[in-house]
Amino acid sequence: MPSSQVAAYGTWKSPITSDLIVTGTIGLSQAALDGEDIYWLELRPTEAGRTVLVRRTPDGQTSDVTPAPFNVRTRVHEYGGGAYVVHQGTVYFSHFADQRLYRQTLGSEPQALTPEGKWRYANGVVDASRQRFICVREDHTAGEQEPVNTIISLSLEAGQEPKILVTGNDFYSSPRLSPDGSHLAWLTWNHPNMPWDGTELWVAAFNPDGSLAESEKVAGSIAESIFQPEWSPSGILHFISDRSGWWNLYRWQNGQIEALCDRAAEFGEPQWVFGQSTYGFDTSTGSEQIICTYVEKGTTHLARLNPTTQELQPITIPYTVVRGLQVAAGQAVFLTGSPTESLAIARLDLVTGETSVLQRSSHVTVDPGYLSEPQAIEFPTENGLTAYAFFYPPKNQDYQAPGGEKPPLLVKSHGGPTAGTSTLLSLSIQYWTSRGIAVLDVDYGGSTGYGRAYRERLKGQWGIVDVDDCVNGARFLAEQGLADGDRLVIDGGSAGGYTTLCALVFRDVFKAGASYYGVSDLEALARDTHKFESRYLDGLIGPYPERQDLYQARSPVHFCDQLSCPVIFFQGLEDKIVPPSQAEAMVNVLKSKGLPVAYIAFEGEQHGFRKAENIKRSLDGELYFYSRVFGFELADAVEPVAIANL
């Protein structure tokens, strides 16, 4: 092997290019099992971000189910999820362009089940005995008023009026039919709660006419979060609750709730989208077993839980991330990956333990000599507490830095803010580390994966705790000699963009930053956002307008005079969650102040970028921006960014 070249951090030539990332990558989500067939969704940046339903048959053949231009995506809650159901070879899905529900038998064209109008549908289940579809509907027909969410039923044949089964609360999710079709379970919650704050699990029997009889609350409250109700094959209702301080598994029978696995681990996750699943039932051993995933200190584990003995037996797989677990007799399908393997759809034979990959999000292979593996770190933060992160040191087998030089550090603040990082291979992170820029992916207070108390550190403290943890993580690495304290930068999207802007405005640790559709004006967000998050800030900041003072005091746009470093903004012009006006207001203030600032806006993009050319432009644009700010030469030519006041 030739000896490595000596070159400054940031100037290293990397095989992990933006073209490689976008042309070789698809998004994968929502696996499903239907008999011996396996289905999943593929988001394809090269098809303008279209999401396609794919089917794999037992002989290993894969084919697209939904033809162009159909785009399998729902806008319920704006974030969607649960956009399709497959039942005995027939698919029911939401088409993004018109938000109507469609029915498609294999080999035929999709047929609309619902009329044109301002309705959206998600999270459905087929009620075969009554020949109908039960799902969550979001009704936008009231114009400027808040949309109305209900659980409805509609005939499997087009042209019949839907019937409302459950109504009266602000939100619903997870309608689940008992195996014999006699009962329906569902989750519900009301403003100002988010589903990870407090939800309720209800159940009701069906009347002979298909309506629901009097319902009964099983579990949940404004301070207890219930996740993923599921009926076992024998008809016992299971669910996940964080009543112990951790999302653990429970079951309900004979009117009693029984804990199945009391553990300081998270078996559930924040319900940002519909259709999330962390457990299912396996009957291949002759008794009902639960196959489940759980997270301890940011790392995912797969296990088999015996509900009778409550023994939790680890299942060894060559991966560190498991999402969207679906289970049938003898097999499990899930999204998975590791620090060296990108996201994939995998199948696990529960009898033999054999794992096989069915589809990869990227068929690009990168020599391990260019891959930085995450190191889990804990670091001290405010009030004597500990915070968590994954540190990625620079790595490129072709280069080493000059003696004594320390690398620039990019701190990444995730969205949500109730979300979490993972150890899954991210070529977008490796894009930086392979060029000689270290990355710190922070699980700040408020993140998921560390119990309810850690999540609630952010209660009333958004813009403070998250910022402190990002700042303290960067300082920790600089003090350890692992990063250059004079070249610390931060980026983030959405809520992570807000954390980024707060860190740049209210602290003086970072020398530059990048905001991806980040919040700069909390009042504007409180007044102008969608229903699902319209009261989210009550818990993160305080009630509005009663605590208008806090909203103003924590809005970066009002304190641009305190900002003294360059910032680049990336924004989708059709973003309904964080409208472009928020980024533009901040850009205008920075321009007038004479600070280096860049603004890249994308037509046709919403909250998060889906088109290949825009993902590429964002990555390269951010790198170019830092190269100009810190004065290092890039190894490859990238499209320049117009930077005002440079």
N, C-alpha and C positions, 0 to 999 in steps of 0.2 A: 504494500500500500504506500503511495507517495506521501511524503510528509505534508502536514497541513501548512497553509500559508498564514502569515501574520498579517492581520488586517483589523482595523478598528471596528468595534461593535456597531451594528447598523449598516455596515457596508458589505456584509458577506453576501455572496451570490447563492441563491437558494433554488433548488428544483421545485419547491412548493410555491408555484406562482398563482396569481388570482385566476388565470385562465384554467389552470389545472383544477382548481377548486370548483369553479362553476361549471365547466364543461363535463367534468367527470362525476358530478354530484347530483343526486336527487334527494328529495325529502321522503321519509318513510313514516307511516303512522297507521294506527287502528287496524291491527290484525284481527281476523275473525275466522272461526271454524264453522263449517257447514257440512256435516257428514264427513266424508274423506277429503273434501276440498278445503283449501286454505285461501283466504282473501287478505288483501291489504291495500292501502292507499299509497300512491306515489305522486309527490309534488315534483313537477318537472320544470326547472327554470328555463330550459331551452324551448319549452312550449308556452312561453309567456306566463309561467307560473301555474299552468293548469294541473289540477289534481285528478288522477286517473285511478279507477278501481281495477285491480289486477287479481286474477284467479290462477291458482296452481292446482293441478289435478294430481292424483296419486302417482301417475307415471312420470311426474317431474316436469310436465309441460306447463309453461306460464303463458298467459294471454291477457290482453286488455279486455275488460268487460264493457266499460263505458266508452262509447265512440266520441271522437271530436265532433262538436266543440264542447261536449258536456264536461262540467267541472264540478267534481263531487266535494262540495263545501257549503256549510251552513253559516249564517250570520247571527244565529241566536246568541245573545250575550256579546255579540261582535266577535268574540274569540272562537266560537263554534265548537267543533268536536262532535262526535256521535252523528256524523253526516250520512251514514248508511247502515242498513241492516240486510243480512242475507238469510233467507229462510227456504230450505229445500230447493235450492237452485234459483230462486227468484230474488232479485235485488230491489230494495227500496232505498232511494237516495235523494238528497237535496242537491239541486243544481244552482250553482253560485249566481249565475246571471239573473235569474228570475225568482230564486228562492222557493220555487215550487217543488213538491214531492213528485218523484217519478217512480214508476214500476217498470222493471225490465226482466223478462225471462231470457235465459241464455240464448244467444243467437238472434235475438230480435231487437228492434229499436225501442228506446225508452218511451213510455207513454205517461203523460201527466196524470197524476191522481188528484191534484188539488187545483183550484181555479187560479187565474191570474189575480194578483192583489198584493196587499201589504202584509202578508203573513210569512212567518219563518218557522221551520220545523227542525227538531233535533231529538236524538236520544230515544229512538223508537224501539218498539218490540211488536212482533206479530202475534195477535190473538187468534190463533188458527181456528179454534172451535167456534168463534163468532165471526170469522171471516172479516177481520178488521185489523187496523193498525193503531197502536196506542203510542202517543209521543208527547213531547213538550211542544207547545205552540206559542210563538211570540207574535202578538197582534199589534201592528203598527197603523191601524186604520184611523186612529184618533188624532192623526196629524201631529201637532206640537206637544200634545199631552204624552205622558209616560206610557210606553207600550205595556200591554197586559199579557202576563204569562199564565198559562193554564196547562193542564194535562187533558188531551182530547183523544177521542177515538174517531176513526174515519174508515169507511168501507174500503175493501181492497179493490173494489170496482169504482171507476171514476164517475162523477156526476151526483154523488150523494152528499148531503150536508154533514159536516163534522158535528160530533156531540161533545160537549164539555163534560168531563168526568170529575175533575177537581179544580176548584177555583177559590179565590178569596185572599191568597197570600201573594207576596211580591215575586217569589221565585219558586220554581220546581225543577227537579231533576230525577233521574234514575227510576222511572217507572219500571217495576219488575213484576212479572206474572208468576204466580206459584205454578209448580209443574202440572198440577191438575186443572189449572185455569180458573180456580175458584176465588182467588184473592189477588189483590194488587197491593204492592208496597211502593212507597215513593219517599223522596226527600223534599223538604220545603224549608224556606227561611224568609225573613223579612228584613227590610231596611231597618237600621243601618248596617246590619251584619253582612259580612262576607261568609261564604260557606265554610271557611276554615275557622271562623269565629264561633258560630253557633248555627246548627241546623237541627231539624226534627225529622224523625223517621215515623211514618204513619203507615197503617195497613187497614184495608177494608175488604169485605166480601162483595161479590157481585150479586145484584138482584137478577131475577130471571130475564128482565128486559135489557140487561147489559149495563145498567147504571150501577153506581156503587151504593152499598148500604152504609150505615153509620160507621165512621172511621174511628180507629183507636190509635193513640200515640204510643209508640213502643219505647222510644228513647230520644234523647236530645233536649237542648234548651238553648237559650241565648248565650250560654257559656260552655256548651259542649258541642263539639263538631262531629257529626256522623258522616261517614264516607262509605260508598259502595254497598248498599244493601243487596243481598244475593240469596236466593232460595237454593238450598241443597237439593240434590235429586230426590231425596225422601221428603222434601217439603218443609224443612226447618229453615227459618229466616235467620241469616247471618248478616253481620255488619261490622264496621270498624268505628270505634269511638275513641276520643282522646280524654275521656272522663278521668283517667288515671294521670293525666299529664303527658301521655304518649298515645299515639294512634295505635290501639291494639284490637285484636279480633274478639268478637262476642257472638253469642247466638241467643235466640229468643224462642223458648218453647214452654207451653203450659203457663203462659203469662209471666215467666221468669226469665231474667237476663243472666247469662253465665259467661264469665271471662274464659277465653280459651287459651290465652298465652300472655301472661303478665310479664312484660319485658320492657326495659328502657330502650325501646327501638320504635321506629316509625313504620307501621305496616300500611299506613295511608299516606296521602299526599294532598296538597291544596287543589281544590276542584276548580281549576282555571278554565278547563274545557270539559265538555261532555264526553262520556264514554271511557273515562279512565278506569283502569282495573289493575289491582295488585294481588288478586287471589282468585282461585276457582277450584272446582271439585273434580277429583279423580276417583273413579270406581273400579279401576282395573285390578285392584288387589282383592276385590270382593267386599270391601267395606268403604265407606265414604272417607276419603282423605282430602285434606286441603293443601293445595300447592300454592305457596305464597312468596311474596318478596317483602323484605324489610330493609330499612336503612339504619346503620349505626355509624355515627360520626362521618356522614357524607358518603359512606361506601355501601353499595347494595349487596344483599345476600338473597339467595334462593333456597327455599326449604320446603320440607313436607311436614305438615302438622297433623297429628292424630287427634281428632276432637275428643276421643274417648279417654285416652291416657294423657292428653295435652303435651305429648312429647314433640319437641321441635327438632327435626333431623335435617341437617344441612344437605343440600344437593350440590355437588361439585360440578361447576361448569367453567370453561376457560374464559369467562367474561367478568367484568366488574360493574356492569350496568344492566339492569333488566327493567323494561317498561311495558305497559300495556299487555299484561299477562292474560292469555286466554287458555282455558284448560278444557279438555274433553277426556273421555275414558282412554287412558294410556298415552296421551300426548299433551304437550303444552307448546304454545306458539307465543313468541314475544319479540319485542325490539331489544336489541342487545349490542354490546360493544365493550371495548377495553381501551386502555391508554395507547395501544398500538393498532387497534382495529376500529374503523369507523362504524357508525350505526348500521345494523343489519337486521333483517327478519330471520329468526332462527326457530327451528323446531327441535324439541327435546322429546325423545322416546322415554317415557316414564318407566318403562319396564326394563329396558337395557341400559338406560343412562346415556345413550348416544345422542350427540348434538350435531345438527346439520344446518348450514346456512342456506336459506332459500333465495334471498336477495340482499344485495349490499347497497348502501346509500352511495358508495363510491367504489368503483373498480380500479381506482388509482392505487398503485402500490408505491410506497415510499421506503427507501432504504432506512432501516432503523438508525443508521448513523446520522440521520437528519432529524430524528424525533426526540423531543425532550419529554421525559416521563414526569408526571406530576408528583410532587412531594407534599404530603399532607402536613400542614404546619398549624400550630397553635401559638397565639401571641397575646401579650397582655394589652388590654384596652381600658377604657374609662371605668371608674368605680370599682377597680380591683377585679374586673371580670376578664374572661378569656374569650377570644374570638377565633374563628377558623378560616382556613383558606387552603388552596392548592397552589404551590409555587412551581413554575416552569423555568429552570435556568436556560440560558442560551445554549444551543447545541447545533453544530454543523461539523461533520467529520473533516471537511476540507479547510477549516479555518481555526485559528486561535487568535485571541486578542493580544495586543502588546502588553508586556509586563506592567502590572500596576494599574491598568485601566479597569474600571468597573462598568458593568453594562447599564444602559438605560433600562428603566423598568416601566412597563405598562400595567397599571392596575385596572382590572376589569370589575365593574359593579353590575351584577345581574339585574334583570327586570323583576317585576312583580309588584312591590318588593318582596312579596311572599313567594319566593321561588328558591332555587338552590343551584349550586354548581354540581358538576359531576366529573368523574375521571375519564369519561368517554373521549376518544381521540377526536380532537377538533383541529382540522387542517387550518382553520382560521387563526387558532392560537399558534400552531406550528409555523404559520406564515411569518410570525414575528420572531419566534425563538430561533428559527433557522437563519435569520438575518442578523442575529446577535442582539436581540432585544428580549430581555427577561419579561415574564408575565406572572402576575399574581392575581389569581381568580378568587375573589373574596366571598365567603359565606358570612356576611355581616349579621349582626343581631337583627332578628326578624326573618331570617332564612329558615327554610324547611329542612328537616333531617336531624334536628337536635332537640325535639320535644316542644311542647306548648310554651313552656316558660321562656325558651330561647326565642320562639316566634314572637312572644308578647313583649320582648325588650323594645320593640319598635312602637308599641302602643303609645300614641300621643307624642312620639319622639322621631317621626320621620323627618329626615333632613338634619338630624343630630347624631343618633346612634349609628346609622349606616355610614355617615360621613366620617365619624370618629374611627370606626373600624377600618375603613379604607385608608385613612390617613395613618393610623397606627400600624397597619400591616406594612405600608410602604416604609415608614420610619424604622420598623423592626428589621426589615431586610437591609436597609441602608446601614443601620448600626451593626448588623452582622457582617458587613462588608460584601454583601451579595448584590448590591445595586448602588448606582451612582446617585447620591442624594441631590445632586444638581440637575439630574435628568430623569425626574419622576413625572410620568404622565398618567392620565386616567381617561377611560372611556366607558360608555354604557348606553344601553338603549331603553327607551320608555322610562320606567321608574328608575332604571340604572342611569339613564340620561339625566334625571333630576338629581340623583346622588352626585353624579359627575359635576353638574353645574354648581351645586351647593359647595362641593369640595373646592372648586376653583374660585368661587366668590367669597366664601366665609372662612377659608383656610389659606395658608400661604406655602403649602408643602409642594404642590404640583406646579410644574413649569409650563404645562400645556395640557390640552384635553380635546376630546371629541365627543359630541353629543349626537346620538342617533335618536331622532324623534323624542327628545327629552322634554320633560316638563320644566318650564321656567317661571310660570305664573300659576300659583296654586288656586287663586281665586277664579281665574279663567277656567281651570280644570274643573273646579267645583260647579261652576255655572254652565259649562259647555262640554259635557261628556255623556256617554251612553248610560242606560239604566243600570246595568250590572255594577258599574263602578261609581254611580252617582253619589253614593253615600259612603264609599270606601274611606274617604278622607276623614270622616267623623272619628274613626278609630285611630287613624294614623296621625292626625293633626288635632282635630276637635270639631264640634258641630259648627256648621256655617249657615248663616252669617254671624251667629253669636260670638264666635271666636275669630272674627275677621282680623283681629290684631295679630294672631299667630300666623294666619295665612299670608299676611303681608310681610311679617318679619322673617318668614322662611322662603320667600319667593325670590330667587336669584335675580329676576329681571329688575327688581327695585334697588338692587345694590351693585349695579355694574361699576359704580365708581370705586368699589373695593377690588375689582378685578384688574389684575395687572399682568396677565399672561395670555398668549394666543389660544384661540378656540376655533375648531371647525365643526360645522353643523351639517347633518344629513337628514333629509326630511321627505316623506311621501306627501304629495299634494292632495291625496284623497283620504288622508288620515282623519278618522272621526274620533279617535280616542285622544290623541294629542294633535289638535289642529295646527296647520302650518303657521298660523298667526303667532303662536308662542315662540317658535324659533326665529321668525322674522323680526319680532319685537326686540329680541335680544341682539340679533345681528345688527340692527339699525343703531342700537345704543353703543355697541362696541365700535362700529364704524365711526360714529360721531366722536368717540373718545380717542380715536387714533390708534387703537390696538389691532394687531394682526388678526384678521378674522376671515373665514371662508364659509360659504353657504352653497351646498349642492342639493338641489331639489329635484325630485323625480316625478314626472307625470305618470298617472295610472297606478302609483303605489299607495298602499294603505299603511297600516301600523305594522311595520316589518317589511323587508324587501324580498320579493319573490322572483324578480326577473334577473336572469343571469348577468346581463350587462350592467345592471345597477348594483348587484352584489360585488362584481368585479371593480366597478368605479369607486365604491365605498372603501374597499380594502386598500386599493392602490392610492386613493386620494388621501386617506389618513396617513399612510406611510410617507407619501410625498410631503404632506404638511409638516410632519415631524422632522423630516430631513432638512427642510428649509429653516425651521425654527432652530434646530441644533447644529446646523451647518455640516452635516455629513453627506458624502456622495453615495448615491444609490448604485448598486451593481448593475441594475437593469433600468432602461428608460421606461418611465411610466407617464401616462397622460398628465400634464401639469394641471394644477388647480389654481384658479385665480384667487390670490390672497390679497385682500385690501390691507393697506397700511403696513406692509411688510418692510 
